[in-house]
Amino acid sequence: MEAYQYSAKYYDRLLAPFIQPIRRRVLLLVKKYRYKVILDVCCGTGDQLKLLKKHGLDAEGIDLSDAMLHVAQKGDAGINCFHQDATQMRYEDEKFDLVMTTFALHEKDHTSAHKIVEEMLRVTQEGKDILIVDYELSEKTSFLSKNLIYFIEWLAGKEHYRNFRSYIKKGGLPELLADTPLKETERHYFGQHGIVLLLLRKEKR
Ligand SMILES: C[S@@+](CC[C@H](N)C(=O)[O-])C[C@H]1O[C@@H](n2cnc3c(N)ncnc32)[C@H](O)[C@@H]1O
């Protein structure tokens, strides 16, 4: 059964209070750095793409879930989201000047998460940017936030929860991004220090 078959319909409404400040921050960064060719990897319901579109900014997204893509394509927002596997994208090298992924890496097994990061790097132009939003649990994360994150991930199902725990145990984004030619340019925290947004510049390998 497809992981988001039932939850796709409720996903945006359920997570809006946590996710909307992040969506707005992404919008501000897209405006600030004037990106022109943008890809949202694992775009889900297309919520971020819709916000960008509302502000006159074009971008496209890819996702593997038919249920999520169905929600993304509903309504008259007219966003471009395609059925495509993020571990083997059908885009040419260095096509985009911003490639983002939000809340996707933690739910993948370690090999797939690495493949997604490698693919994001491949399709990003040198000197341009990758934006990643995901969990980062540390001593600064509030007790409430940590427990809420574990609860949400537990609700998401067995495999999802197993991958999330392994992502945290292995060291999260710092481990996934080690040995990549990515240099941090901006960092923002959300959800009482439980969620991090990283803006990273792709340098020469
Ligand atoms: C937790 S959702 C996040 C969706 C969206 N980025 C957001 O911020 O709301 C993770 C998404 O990753 C998608 N996904 C998982 N593995 C994928 C893959 N290999 N290729 C493309 N999409 C994938 C899922 O279908 C799901 O829509």
PDBQT file of the ligand as one rigid body, heavy atoms in Angstrom, charges set to zero:
ROOT
HETATM    1  C1  LIG A 301       6.857  13.916   4.503  1.00  0.00    +0.000 C 
HETATM    2  S1  LIG A 301       6.496  14.167   2.827  1.00  0.00    +0.000 S 
HETATM    3  C2  LIG A 301       7.084  15.841   2.582  1.00  0.00    +0.000 C 
HETATM    4  C3  LIG A 301       6.391  16.511   1.435  1.00  0.00    +0.000 C 
HETATM    5  C4  LIG A 301       6.784  17.968   1.191  1.00  0.00    +0.000 C 
HETATM    6  N1  LIG A 301       8.156  18.114   0.809  1.00  0.00    +0.000 N 
HETATM    7  C5  LIG A 301       6.485  18.829   2.393  1.00  0.00    +0.000 C 
HETATM    8  O1  LIG A 301       7.361  19.563   2.843  1.00  0.00    +0.000 OA
HETATM    9  O2  LIG A 301       5.332  18.812   2.850  1.00  0.00    +0.000 OA
HETATM   10  C6  LIG A 301       7.735  13.237   1.990  1.00  0.00    +0.000 C 
HETATM   11  C7  LIG A 301       7.447  13.097   0.491  1.00  0.00    +0.000 C 
HETATM   12  O3  LIG A 301       8.543  12.447  -0.137  1.00  0.00    +0.000 OA
HETATM   13  C8  LIG A 301       8.016  11.664  -1.199  1.00  0.00    +0.000 C 
HETATM   14  N2  LIG A 301       9.018  10.671  -1.604  1.00  0.00    +0.000 N 
HETATM   15  C9  LIG A 301       9.527   9.673  -0.836  1.00  0.00    +0.000 A 
HETATM   16  N3  LIG A 301      10.443   8.987  -1.541  1.00  0.00    +0.000 NA
HETATM   17  C10 LIG A 301      10.519   9.564  -2.772  1.00  0.00    +0.000 A 
HETATM   18  C11 LIG A 301      11.300   9.318  -3.932  1.00  0.00    +0.000 A 
HETATM   19  N4  LIG A 301      12.197   8.316  -3.981  1.00  0.00    +0.000 N 
HETATM   20  N5  LIG A 301      11.127  10.114  -5.011  1.00  0.00    +0.000 NA
HETATM   21  C12 LIG A 301      10.229  11.134  -4.974  1.00  0.00    +0.000 A 
HETATM   22  N6  LIG A 301       9.460  11.413  -3.898  1.00  0.00    +0.000 NA
HETATM   23  C13 LIG A 301       9.606  10.643  -2.812  1.00  0.00    +0.000 A 
HETATM   24  C14 LIG A 301       6.773  11.066  -0.584  1.00  0.00    +0.000 C 
HETATM   25  O4  LIG A 301       5.903  10.566  -1.581  1.00  0.00    +0.000 OA
HETATM   26  C15 LIG A 301       6.211  12.273   0.154  1.00  0.00    +0.000 C 
HETATM   27  O5  LIG A 301       5.348  13.014  -0.651  1.00  0.00    +0.000 OA
ENDROOT
TORSDOF 0
